[in-house]
Amino acid sequence: MKAARIHAFGGPEVLMYEDVPDPAPGPGQVVIKTYAIGVNPYEAYQRGGNYGPMEFPKVLGADASGEISALGEGVTRFSVGDRVYTVGSLSGAYAELILADAATQVYPLPPNILAAKGAALNVPYGTSYYGLFLRAQARPGETVLVHGASGGVGIAAVQWALSRGLTVIGTAGTPEGVTLVEEQGAHLVLNHKEDGYLDRVTEFTGGSGVNIVLEMLANVNLGKDLKVLSKRGRVVVIGSRGPVEIDPRDTMGRDASILGMSLSNASPEEVKAIHAAIYAGLQNDTLRPIIGSEIPLSEAARAHREIMESSAYGKIILVP
């Protein structure tokens, strides 16, 4: 089979499209024929060596959709031909075939969902659910600012929030991104590259501020987020690319909280709940993954360059 893998840390150019052995399932494992592969910023950081040592060569990636092509001994949850999506794998997702643990890394894909959209589920919808409901403890009637709403995680957050009765303010960095977030139903959408855009958040909330901020680029925005929070407001740091300086007094007067998060910290029970909610949301059409671009697996390096651009638009996927 073909796969995109790295033999050393470095820039996007270290992703090599090459032949690798086909995986064979052991007990409790399945092999998935890949239809689409989700690209996440985490993988770009991992490729660059930000998350410590790894064994090379390494096939990156966690999110994919496809169909079961082989079953290991003892697997009864799935049958050959079942349409599924992954929440991690044993062999890496940037490949034509994926080896995965049937009990913990594979979930059924609802019949009404296109295969390409199945690759946009785990990290975007899992991360946004974990941040919004399990870390921030969002409640119906609250107001959330999704700071960076036009990317995969941001769009997912907007959809989750609207489905649970929250008022949603979203930001994007391009006119196309603003339109995309508006089309999802956000109550107010702002271009975060415009001067003074956060003044409109204050106006929109009547000066009371937002209850929750989901922050995709904390090294740029965290200090500004704190100034538009309500009393007992919460900022959930979903993404950051470096250090940031804040004024702690902006938290003190509001009894505000800054909450870090990583989807990898979710407990098995929380992961189960997240994917039950995803399945239900897909079935009732409150969750609608948006594919921004489809790139051949052979051009994985291009996908990594695009995922780190500041003006996100939907989800980038690789197609084998």
N, C-alpha and C positions, 0 to 999 in steps of 0.2 A: 504494500500500500504506500501511498504518499502521505507525508506529514511535513509540517513546518516546525523545525526545532532549532535550538541554539547549542553551540559547542563551547561558548564562553560568554561572559557578560559583555555588554556593549550597547551601541545604538541599534536602531531598527535593522541596519544592514546585517546584523549577526543572525537574523532569522533565515535559515536555509531550508529550501523546499527540496526534499530528497526522499529516496526510498528507505523504508524501514520495515522490519518484519511484521507480518500480520499478528495481532494478539490472539491468544487462545484462552477461553474461559476456564478458570479453576472452580472449585466448589463455591457456590454462592455468588458466582460472578456471571456477567453477561457481556457479550460483544454487541456494540451498536454500530450499524451502518449510518454514517453521518449525512444529514441533509443540510445542516447549517450550523455555524459555530459563532457564538457571541464573543465580541472583543471588548475587554474591560481595561480601564486604566491600570488596575492592579497588575495586569500582565506586562504592561510597559515598564512599570516600576520593578517588577520581578526580573525582567530581561536586563535591566540596567544594574542589577545587583543591590537594589535598595533593601531587600529582605533577607540578606545573608547568603551563606554558601548553599550550593546545590550540586547534585551529581550531574555531570554532563556525559553524553548529550541529553537534552531535556526538551520534551514536547510540552509547550505551555497550554494554558486554557482550562476552564472548568465548565463553561456553559455550552451546551449543544443540543440539537434535536435530531431525531432520526428514528430508525426502527430496529428492533431487536433482530439480530442475525444469527446469534448462537447463544445457547444456554449452558451454564455449568451445572454440575451435579447439585441436586437439592433445590434448584430454583423453581418455585411453583407460582410465584407472584406474577410472572410474565410468560408470554408465549412468543415464539418466533413470529415476526411480522408486526408485533405491537408497536404503535407509535408512542415515543417517549421523549422526555427531556432530561438532561443531567444537571446535577447540583455538585459537580466535581467528578473526578474520575481517577482511576488507578494509573492510566497511561498517558494522560494529557488529551485535550480536546481538539487541538489544531491538527486533525488527522482524518483520513477517510474512514477509519475504524477506531472505536474507542472501547477500552476495557474498563468496566465499572462494577462496583459492588451493588448487587441487586437490591439489597435491603436498605441502604443508606444514600445511594448516589443517583437513583433512577426513579422518576415519577411519570405516571401516565399523562399523555397529552390529550386534552379533550378533542373529540372528533370535529368540532367546529373551528379549530384553530389551525391555521396554515403552519406547515413545518418550519418555515423561516422564522415565524414569530415565536416558536418554541425555544429558539436559541436566545431570545431576549427576555427570559423569565427569571432565572435564578438570581443573578446578582442585582439587576435593576429592581425587580419587584420584591425580592427578599430583603435587600438592603433598605429600601424605602419603608417597607412594612416594619422592619425591626427598629429603624430610627424613629418613625412616627408614632407607632403604637406601643412598642415594648420599652424604648428608652424615654421618649418624651411623654408617654402616656396620654396621647391626644384624646380629647373628648369632643363629641358633637357640640357645635355652637362656638368652638374656639376658632381663632384665626391663625393660619399658618402662612409664613413667607417661605416659599421654595426658592432659594437663592441659587439660580442655575437650573431653571425648570425645563429647558429644551432638550437636554440630554436624556439618555436612557433611564437613569435613576430619577431624574427630575420629573420626567413625564409620568413615570410610575407613581411618584409621590403625589402628583396632582390628581391622578385618577383615584388612588386610595383615599385621599383626603375628601374629595368630592363625594365618594361613595359612602362616607361615614358622617356626612353632615357638617363638615368644616367649611369655613370661608377661606378661599385660597387666593393668595397673591403670588404671582410667579414672575421671575425675571429671565431674560434671555439677552444675548449679545448681538443679535442681528435682526433685521426686520422679518426675515423668514422664520427665525426662532420665535419671535414675538407672536407671529401669526399662528404658528403651530400650537403654542401654549393657549392662545385665545380659543383655538378650535377645540381644545380639550374641555373648555368650560370654566377656566379660571375666572374669578370675579374681577381681578385687576391684573394686568400684565404690563411690565415696565422693561425698558431697555437699560440694562445695568452699565452700559457704556456712556449714558447721557449724564451730564452734570446734574446733581441735585435730585436724582431719581428717587432717593429714599424719602425726600420731603413729601412725596405723594403717598407713601405708606403712612406717614403720620397723619396726613389729611384724611385719608381713607378710613382710618380707625378713629377719627375724631380726637386724636391726640392721646388715646389710651395705649397705642402700640399693639404689637402682635404677641400672641401667646407663645408661639413656637416659630423658630427659624430652622429650616433644614439647610445646612451650609455645605456646598460642594467645593468651595475654594477658601478655606478658613484663613490661609496666610494673607489673603487680600482683603477679606470681608469681615472677619470676626469682630474687629473693633467697631465697625459700623453697625453690625448686627445688634450689639449690646445697646446701642442708643435708640433702637426702634422697638425694644422689647417692652411688654407690659409688666406690671407687678407680677412677680413669680413666673416670669417668662423663662423659656428654656431654649437654648441653642444646641442643636445636635450637630456635631462636627462629623460629616460624612467623608469629606475629602480635604486635603491640604497638601501643598507642595513646598512647605518650608516654614520657618518660624514667623511669629507675628507679635507685635507689641500692642497691649490693650491697657486701658485705664480701669483698674479693679473697682474704682468708685462707681462705674457704670453697672456693676453687678450688685453693689451694696445697697443702693437706694431702692432697688427693685426686688431684692431677694431673688435675684436671677441665678440660673444654673447654666453652666457650660458642660455638656455631656458628650464625651467621646463615644465612638462606637466602631465595631468591626463585626461584620456578619459572621466571621469565623468564631466569635465568642458566644453565639446563640447555642443554647442547650439543645439536646435531642428533642425534648418536648416542644421547645420554641420552634425548631425547624419543622417539626411535624405540623404545628399550628399554622406556620407561614404558608406551607405548600397546600394545606387544606383550603386556606383562604384564597390562594392564587387560583386553584382549580375552580372554586365556586365563582370567583370573579370573572374568570374566562367564560364559564358557562352562561352566566347571566349578563355578559357583555358590559360590565362596569370596568373591566380591565381590557385595554386594547393596545397591545404592544405596537410601537411605531418603529418601522425600519427606515433608518436614514439613508443607508447605502449598503449595497451588496458588492463585496470584493472577492475575487478568486483567492482560494487558499494559497495559490502560488505567489500571490502578492501580499502576503501577511505583513511584510515590512511596511508597505504603504498604509495598511490599516493601522499599524502602530504609530505612524506619523500623524495620521488624521485623528486618532483618539485623543492625542495630547493637544490638539488645537483648542483654543479658548471658546470658539463659537460652535458648540455642540448642536446637533440636530438629529434627534432620534438615536436609534441603536445601529452601530456598525456591526455587520455580520460577515463572516467568511463563508464562501461556498466551495465545497470540494469539487 
